[in-house]
Amino acid sequence: MAKIRRRAFILGAASATVLTAMPRKARAATVFAASGSATDLQSAVDKAQTGDTVVIPAGTFDFTGQVHAPDGIHIMGAGRDKTFLIKKDDLSEWHAMITVDCKTGHPFVFSGITLQGRLDVLQGTNRTTAATKVKDQGLVILGAAKNVMIFGCRFSKFVRAGIEFVGSWGRIPGPQTGVVYNNQFIDNWYSYLGYGVAVNGNPTTWNAPLGLGAANAIFVEDNYFERQRHCVTGSNGAIYTARYNTVKDNYQDSQSFDAHGLSRAWSRGTRAVEIYKNTVDNSIRRWAGVGIRGGAGVVWGNRLNGVTHAVVLYLEIPPSREPLRRYPALDQIGNPDGLYIWDNDASENHVYMNPTKTASTPYPITYWIQQGRDYYLQAKSGYAPYTYPHPLRALHHG
């Protein structure tokens, strides 16, 4: 049985952005889960109200099934080296260990927990190919997440993703904002999946002017990634900023930071990325540090060791509903705001145009993507990065 303790709820005035993020509630409760099992955690979550904190005790807990939670609460463990939730079932993608439906408009906070998936159990010692139909996920956040905060956690051994956002699903669809910081992502991979953080945005972002260097993004900053296929990926109108992250031994021959164009998986491509001041250090040389398949943004100031190409530019193979007839392709690189690339230190070629052709277009990659029109090897005029560290971090230490 979950226990509830009332305590004063004090607003910290870190910034105007932070203040508007906090629930308007005079007092908040602490709800203590009896354990970290799915059943006990769901019981505690069901008792929590907006502004409450659900506390999971220290320990290693078998986790079978799913937990469904609203936004507006804080799910908090005793620390990533103290609270371990270990997945013990074969539920596959979109049946995550914890799924959050953002329907209150208040921030969701998640901290101090290790979530561990089924990679080792399903694939044993086979580290080169995938041998399972189970594509598990740790934490999935649906809908218009506002100022979400995820910190001090570990996400390990998930076949599909440690954290995945889907802005177009849930009770209230919409764009997402927030910060994922000071987490560890260890050994999350698959032959064509395998993400530390996947940001599947909301297509409505394509209807508004793009403002780079703003708070209207999911920020992934100051995290540690080891053996991921993609550390961060975007699609479906995603706007994300990946900065000041450390990557060690990116797994499989892929890119650490990724952005999809228009693909068969989602209705639109990535809207924009800001990828800067990250460090990649691969002991085995990998294909790329950054791979951009669509959208606009900036890629600058990254240190990319052990990669064949610093930045690879692609033309995404689109769904059949959008055949590649003439320039520009829907949601392709640079369309319509430009992709700016500069000051990336890499061990090999700095920018590489992937020449892959498909049956759907007779034109070479240089027809679709051209320097000085779609991408630029220079700093973007007037661009300034958003405040670092993210102001929301002043509310919590993690």
Secondary structure, DSSP 8 states (H G I E B T S, - for coil): --EEEEEE-----S-HHHHHHS---SEEEEEE-SSSSHHHHHHHHHH--TT-EEE--SEEEEE-S-EEEESS-EEE-S-TTTEEEEE-S---TT--SEEEE--SSS--EEES-EEE-SHHHHHTT--SS---S---EEEEEES---SEEEES-EEES-SSEEEEEETTSSSS-----EEEES-EEEEE--SS--EEEEEE--GGGGGS---TTSSSSEEEES-EEEEESEEEEEETT-EEEEES-EEES--SSSEEEEE--S-SSSSS---EEEEES-EEEEEEEEEEEEEE-SBEEEEES-EEEEEEEEEEE------TTS---SSS-TT-BTTTT-EEEE--EESSEEEEE-----TT--S-HHHH--BTTTEESS--TT-----SS-GGGGG---
